[in-house]
Amino acid sequence: MNDSGPTRLVLLRFLERVQLRDLERTRRWIASEERLAAQQHRGIEGRPAPPDWSAGVAW
């Protein structure tokens, strides 16, 4: 029996698959954060201007 385990190439291919999976997950996280930031930005822009409380006050 001369089986010394997986070859270096097999191990590198495994590493590649793991890293690609991690990269896709990271890209999903980034896309999610970008969507959240865009929603928050639109929410801030959609708010009415704050009232000018001093306009009706006579000092």
GUDO-898590 format. One record per residue: residue number from 1; x, y, z of N, C-alpha, C in turn. Coordinates in steps of 0.1 Angstrom, whole numbers, plus 5000, padded with zeros to 4 digits. Each point is the difference from the previous one (the first is absolute). Layout:
<node><num>NUM</num><n_px>X</n_px><n_py>Y</n_py><n_pz>Z</n_pz><ca_px>X</ca_px><ca_py>Y</ca_py><ca_pz>Z</ca_pz><c_px>X</c_px><c_py>Y</c_py><c_pz>Z</c_pz></node>
...
END
This chain:
<node><num>1</num><n_px>5008</n_px><n_py>4988</n_py><n_pz>5000</n_pz><ca_px>4992</ca_px><ca_py>5012</ca_py><ca_pz>5000</ca_pz><c_px>5009</c_px><c_py>5012</c_py><c_pz>5000</c_pz></node>
<node><num>2</num><n_px>4998</n_px><n_py>5008</n_py><n_pz>4990</n_pz><ca_px>5009</ca_px><ca_py>5012</ca_py><ca_pz>4998</ca_pz><c_px>4991</c_px><c_py>5012</c_py><c_pz>5000</c_pz></node>
<node><num>3</num><n_px>4989</n_px><n_py>5000</n_py><n_pz>5007</n_pz><ca_px>4990</ca_px><ca_py>5011</ca_py><ca_pz>5000</ca_pz><c_px>5004</c_px><c_py>5010</c_py><c_pz>5011</c_pz></node>
<node><num>4</num><n_px>5006</n_px><n_py>5011</n_py><n_pz>4996</n_pz><ca_px>5004</ca_px><ca_py>5010</ca_py><ca_pz>5009</ca_pz><c_px>4990</c_px><c_py>5012</c_py><c_pz>5002</c_pz></node>
<node><num>5</num><n_px>4988</n_px><n_py>4998</n_py><n_pz>4996</n_pz><ca_px>4990</ca_px><ca_py>5010</ca_py><ca_pz>5002</ca_pz><c_px>4998</c_px><c_py>5008</c_py><c_pz>4987</c_pz></node>
<node><num>6</num><n_px>4992</n_px><n_py>5011</n_py><n_pz>5001</n_pz><ca_px>4997</ca_px><ca_py>5008</ca_py><ca_pz>4989</ca_pz><c_px>5012</c_px><c_py>5007</c_py><c_pz>4994</c_pz></node>
<node><num>7</num><n_px>5000</n_px><n_py>5002</n_py><n_pz>4988</n_pz><ca_px>5012</ca_px><ca_py>5007</ca_py><ca_pz>4993</ca_pz><c_px>4999</c_px><c_py>5015</c_py><c_pz>5003</c_pz></node>
<node><num>8</num><n_px>5010</n_px><n_py>5007</n_py><n_pz>4998</n_pz><ca_px>5001</ca_px><ca_py>5014</ca_py><ca_pz>5002</ca_pz><c_px>4989</c_px><c_py>5007</c_py><c_pz>4991</c_pz></node>
<node><num>9</num><n_px>4999</n_px><n_py>4995</n_py><n_pz>4988</n_pz><ca_px>4990</ca_px><ca_py>5006</ca_py><ca_pz>4990</ca_pz><c_px>4986</c_px><c_py>4998</c_py><c_pz>5006</c_pz></node>
<node><num>10</num><n_px>4997</n_px><n_py>4989</n_py><n_pz>5005</n_pz><ca_px>4986</ca_px><ca_py>4997</ca_py><ca_pz>5006</ca_pz><c_px>4998</c_px><c_py>5010</c_py><c_pz>5011</c_pz></node>
<node><num>11</num><n_px>5010</n_px><n_py>5001</n_py><n_pz>5009</n_pz><ca_px>4998</ca_px><ca_py>5009</ca_py><ca_pz>5011</ca_pz><c_px>4998</c_px><c_py>5015</c_py><c_pz>4996</c_pz></node>
<node><num>12</num><n_px>5008</n_px><n_py>5004</n_py><n_pz>4989</n_pz><ca_px>4998</ca_px><ca_py>5014</ca_py><ca_pz>4995</ca_pz><c_px>4987</c_px><c_py>5002</c_py><c_pz>4994</c_pz></node>
<node><num>13</num><n_px>4994</n_px><n_py>4990</n_py><n_pz>4993</n_pz><ca_px>4987</ca_px><ca_py>5001</ca_py><ca_pz>4994</ca_pz><c_px>4989</c_px><c_py>5001</c_py><c_pz>5011</c_pz></node>
<node><num>14</num><n_px>5002</n_px><n_py>4993</n_py><n_pz>5011</n_pz><ca_px>4991</ca_px><ca_py>5001</ca_py><ca_pz>5011</ca_pz><c_px>5001</c_px><c_py>5014</c_py><c_pz>5006</c_pz></node>
<node><num>15</num><n_px>5012</n_px><n_py>5005</n_py><n_pz>5002</n_pz><ca_px>5001</ca_px><ca_py>5013</ca_py><ca_pz>5006</ca_pz><c_px>4994</c_px><c_py>5010</c_py><c_pz>4991</c_pz></node>
<node><num>16</num><n_px>5001</n_px><n_py>4999</n_py><n_pz>4987</n_pz><ca_px>4994</ca_px><ca_py>5009</ca_py><ca_pz>4990</ca_pz><c_px>4985</c_px><c_py>5000</c_py><c_pz>5002</c_pz></node>
<node><num>17</num><n_px>4994</n_px><n_py>4988</n_py><n_pz>5001</n_pz><ca_px>4985</ca_px><ca_py>4999</ca_py><ca_pz>5002</ca_pz><c_px>4996</c_px><c_py>5007</c_py><c_pz>5013</c_pz></node>
<node><num>18</num><n_px>5007</n_px><n_py>4998</n_py><n_pz>5010</n_pz><ca_px>4997</ca_px><ca_py>5007</ca_py><ca_pz>5013</ca_pz><c_px>5001</c_px><c_py>5015</c_py><c_pz>4999</c_pz></node>
<node><num>19</num><n_px>5010</n_px><n_py>5005</n_py><n_pz>4994</n_pz><ca_px>5002</ca_px><ca_py>5014</ca_py><ca_pz>4998</ca_pz><c_px>4990</c_px><c_py>5006</c_py><c_pz>4991</c_pz></node>
<node><num>20</num><n_px>4996</n_px><n_py>4993</n_py><n_pz>4990</n_pz><ca_px>4989</ca_px><ca_py>5006</ca_py><ca_pz>4991</ca_pz><c_px>4987</c_px><c_py>5001</c_py><c_pz>5007</c_pz></node>
<node><num>21</num><n_px>4997</n_px><n_py>4990</n_py><n_pz>5008</n_pz><ca_px>4988</ca_px><ca_py>5000</ca_py><ca_pz>5008</ca_pz><c_px>5000</c_px><c_py>5012</c_py><c_pz>5010</c_pz></node>
<node><num>22</num><n_px>5012</n_px><n_py>5002</n_py><n_pz>5006</n_pz><ca_px>5001</ca_px><ca_py>5011</ca_py><ca_pz>5010</ca_pz><c_px>4999</c_px><c_py>5013</c_py><c_pz>4993</c_pz></node>
<node><num>23</num><n_px>5006</n_px><n_py>5001</n_py><n_pz>4988</n_pz><ca_px>4999</ca_px><ca_py>5013</ca_py><ca_pz>4992</ca_pz><c_px>4985</c_px><c_py>5003</c_py><c_pz>4996</c_pz></node>
<node><num>24</num><n_px>4993</n_px><n_py>4990</n_py><n_pz>4996</n_pz><ca_px>4986</ca_px><ca_py>5002</ca_py><ca_pz>4996</ca_pz><c_px>4992</c_px><c_py>5004</c_py><c_pz>5012</c_pz></node>
<node><num>25</num><n_px>5002</n_px><n_py>4995</n_py><n_pz>5012</n_pz><ca_px>4994</ca_px><ca_py>5004</ca_py><ca_pz>5012</ca_pz><c_px>5003</c_px><c_py>5014</c_py><c_pz>5004</c_pz></node>
<node><num>26</num><n_px>5013</n_px><n_py>5004</n_py><n_pz>4998</n_pz><ca_px>5004</ca_px><ca_py>5014</ca_py><ca_pz>5003</ca_pz><c_px>4993</c_px><c_py>5009</c_py><c_pz>4991</c_pz></node>
<node><num>27</num><n_px>4999</n_px><n_py>4996</n_py><n_pz>4987</n_pz><ca_px>4993</ca_px><ca_py>5009</ca_py><ca_pz>4990</ca_pz><c_px>4985</c_px><c_py>5002</c_py><c_pz>5003</c_pz></node>
<node><num>28</num><n_px>4994</n_px><n_py>4989</n_py><n_pz>5005</n_pz><ca_px>4986</ca_px><ca_py>5001</ca_py><ca_pz>5004</ca_pz><c_px>4999</c_px><c_py>5010</c_py><c_pz>5012</c_pz></node>
<node><num>29</num><n_px>5009</n_px><n_py>4999</n_py><n_pz>5010</n_pz><ca_px>5000</ca_px><ca_py>5009</ca_py><ca_pz>5011</ca_pz><c_px>5001</c_px><c_py>5015</c_py><c_pz>4995</c_pz></node>
<node><num>30</num><n_px>5010</n_px><n_py>5002</n_py><n_pz>4991</n_pz><ca_px>5002</ca_px><ca_py>5013</ca_py><ca_pz>4995</ca_pz><c_px>4987</c_px><c_py>5006</c_py><c_pz>4993</c_pz></node>
<node><num>31</num><n_px>4994</n_px><n_py>4991</n_py><n_pz>4992</n_pz><ca_px>4988</ca_px><ca_py>5004</ca_py><ca_pz>4992</ca_pz><c_px>4989</c_px><c_py>5004</c_py><c_pz>5010</c_pz></node>
<node><num>32</num><n_px>4999</n_px><n_py>4992</n_py><n_pz>5011</n_pz><ca_px>4990</ca_px><ca_py>5002</ca_py><ca_pz>5010</ca_pz><c_px>5002</c_px><c_py>5014</c_py><c_pz>5007</c_pz></node>
<node><num>33</num><n_px>5012</n_px><n_py>5003</n_py><n_pz>5003</n_pz><ca_px>5004</ca_px><ca_py>5012</ca_py><ca_pz>5007</ca_pz><c_px>4997</c_px><c_py>5012</c_py><c_pz>4990</c_pz></node>
<node><num>34</num><n_px>5003</n_px><n_py>4998</n_py><n_pz>4988</n_pz><ca_px>4998</ca_px><ca_py>5011</ca_py><ca_pz>4990</ca_pz><c_px>4985</c_px><c_py>5003</c_py><c_pz>4999</c_pz></node>
<node><num>35</num><n_px>4992</n_px><n_py>4989</n_py><n_pz>4999</n_pz><ca_px>4985</ca_px><ca_py>5002</ca_py><ca_pz>5000</ca_pz><c_px>4995</c_px><c_py>5007</c_py><c_pz>5012</c_pz></node>
<node><num>36</num><n_px>5005</n_px><n_py>4997</n_py><n_pz>5012</n_pz><ca_px>4996</ca_px><ca_py>5006</ca_py><ca_pz>5012</ca_pz><c_px>5004</c_px><c_py>5015</c_py><c_pz>5000</c_pz></node>
<node><num>37</num><n_px>5012</n_px><n_py>5003</n_py><n_pz>4996</n_pz><ca_px>5005</ca_px><ca_py>5014</ca_py><ca_pz>4999</ca_pz><c_px>4991</c_px><c_py>5008</c_py><c_pz>4991</c_pz></node>
<node><num>38</num><n_px>4997</n_px><n_py>4994</n_py><n_pz>4988</n_pz><ca_px>4991</ca_px><ca_py>5007</ca_py><ca_pz>4991</ca_pz><c_px>4987</c_px><c_py>5003</c_py><c_pz>5005</c_pz></node>
<node><num>39</num><n_px>4994</n_px><n_py>4990</n_py><n_pz>5007</n_pz><ca_px>4987</ca_px><ca_py>5002</ca_py><ca_pz>5007</ca_pz><c_px>5000</c_px><c_py>5011</c_py><c_pz>5010</c_pz></node>
<node><num>40</num><n_px>5011</n_px><n_py>5000</n_py><n_pz>5008</n_pz><ca_px>5001</ca_px><ca_py>5010</ca_py><ca_pz>5010</ca_pz><c_px>5002</c_px><c_py>5014</c_py><c_pz>4994</c_pz></node>
<node><num>41</num><n_px>5007</n_px><n_py>5001</n_py><n_pz>4989</n_pz><ca_px>5002</ca_px><ca_py>5012</ca_py><ca_pz>4993</ca_pz><c_px>4987</c_px><c_py>5006</c_py><c_pz>4995</c_pz></node>
<node><num>42</num><n_px>4993</n_px><n_py>4991</n_py><n_pz>4993</n_pz><ca_px>4987</ca_px><ca_py>5004</ca_py><ca_pz>4995</ca_pz><c_px>4990</c_px><c_py>5004</c_py><c_pz>5011</c_pz></node>
<node><num>43</num><n_px>5001</n_px><n_py>4994</n_py><n_pz>5011</n_pz><ca_px>4991</ca_px><ca_py>5003</ca_py><ca_pz>5012</ca_pz><c_px>5003</c_px><c_py>5014</c_py><c_pz>5005</c_pz></node>
<node><num>44</num><n_px>5013</n_px><n_py>5003</n_py><n_pz>5000</n_pz><ca_px>5004</ca_px><ca_py>5014</ca_py><ca_pz>5005</ca_pz><c_px>4996</c_px><c_py>5010</c_py><c_pz>4990</c_pz></node>
<node><num>45</num><n_px>5002</n_px><n_py>4998</n_py><n_pz>4987</n_pz><ca_px>4996</ca_px><ca_py>5010</ca_py><ca_pz>4990</ca_pz><c_px>4985</c_px><c_py>5002</c_py><c_pz>5000</c_pz></node>
<node><num>46</num><n_px>4992</n_px><n_py>4989</n_py><n_pz>5003</n_pz><ca_px>4986</ca_px><ca_py>5001</ca_py><ca_pz>4999</ca_pz><c_px>4993</c_px><c_py>5007</c_py><c_pz>5012</c_pz></node>
<node><num>47</num><n_px>5008</n_px><n_py>5003</n_py><n_pz>5010</n_pz><ca_px>4994</ca_px><ca_py>5007</ca_py><ca_pz>5011</ca_pz><c_px>4997</c_px><c_py>5014</c_py><c_pz>4997</c_pz></node>
<node><num>48</num><n_px>4989</n_px><n_py>5006</n_py><n_pz>5006</n_pz><ca_px>4998</ca_px><ca_py>5014</ca_py><ca_pz>4998</ca_pz><c_px>5010</c_px><c_py>5008</c_py><c_pz>5007</c_pz></node>
<node><num>49</num><n_px>5002</n_px><n_py>5012</n_py><n_pz>4996</n_pz><ca_px>5010</ca_px><ca_py>5009</ca_py><ca_pz>5007</ca_pz><c_px>4995</c_px><c_py>5003</c_py><c_pz>5014</c_pz></node>
<node><num>50</num><n_px>5009</n_px><n_py>5001</n_py><n_pz>5010</n_pz><ca_px>4995</ca_px><ca_py>5003</ca_py><ca_pz>5013</ca_pz><c_px>4994</c_px><c_py>5013</c_py><c_pz>5001</c_pz></node>
<node><num>51</num><n_px>4990</n_px><n_py>5002</n_py><n_pz>5008</n_pz><ca_px>4993</ca_px><ca_py>5013</ca_py><ca_pz>5001</ca_pz><c_px>5009</c_px><c_py>5010</c_py><c_pz>5006</c_pz></node>
<node><num>52</num><n_px>4998</n_px><n_py>5013</n_py><n_pz>4995</n_pz><ca_px>5007</ca_px><ca_py>5011</ca_py><ca_pz>5006</ca_pz><c_px>4992</c_px><c_py>5006</c_py><c_pz>5011</c_pz></node>
<node><num>53</num><n_px>5003</n_px><n_py>4995</n_py><n_pz>5012</n_pz><ca_px>4991</ca_px><ca_py>5004</ca_py><ca_pz>5011</ca_pz><c_px>5002</c_px><c_py>5015</c_py><c_pz>5004</c_pz></node>
<node><num>54</num><n_px>5010</n_px><n_py>5006</n_py><n_pz>4996</n_pz><ca_px>5002</ca_px><ca_py>5014</ca_py><ca_pz>5004</ca_pz><c_px>4992</c_px><c_py>5009</c_py><c_pz>4990</c_pz></node>
<node><num>55</num><n_px>4994</n_px><n_py>4995</n_py><n_pz>4990</n_pz><ca_px>4993</ca_px><ca_py>5009</ca_py><ca_pz>4990</ca_pz><c_px>4987</c_px><c_py>5006</c_py><c_pz>5006</c_pz></node>
<node><num>56</num><n_px>4993</n_px><n_py>4993</n_py><n_pz>5009</n_pz><ca_px>4988</ca_px><ca_py>5005</ca_py><ca_pz>5006</ca_pz><c_px>5002</c_px><c_py>5006</c_py><c_pz>5014</c_pz></node>
<node><num>57</num><n_px>5012</n_px><n_py>5001</n_py><n_pz>5004</n_pz><ca_px>5002</ca_px><ca_py>5004</ca_py><ca_pz>5014</ca_pz><c_px>5004</c_px><c_py>5015</c_py><c_pz>5000</c_pz></node>
<node><num>58</num><n_px>4992</n_px><n_py>5008</n_py><n_pz>5008</n_pz><ca_px>5004</ca_px><ca_py>5014</ca_py><ca_pz>5001</ca_pz><c_px>5007</c_px><c_py>5002</c_py><c_pz>5013</c_pz></node>
<node><num>59</num><n_px>5013</n_px><n_py>5005</n_py><n_pz>4999</n_pz><ca_px>5008</ca_px><ca_py>5002</ca_py><ca_pz>5012</ca_pz><c_px>5000</c_px><c_py>5014</c_py><c_pz>5004</c_pz></node>
END
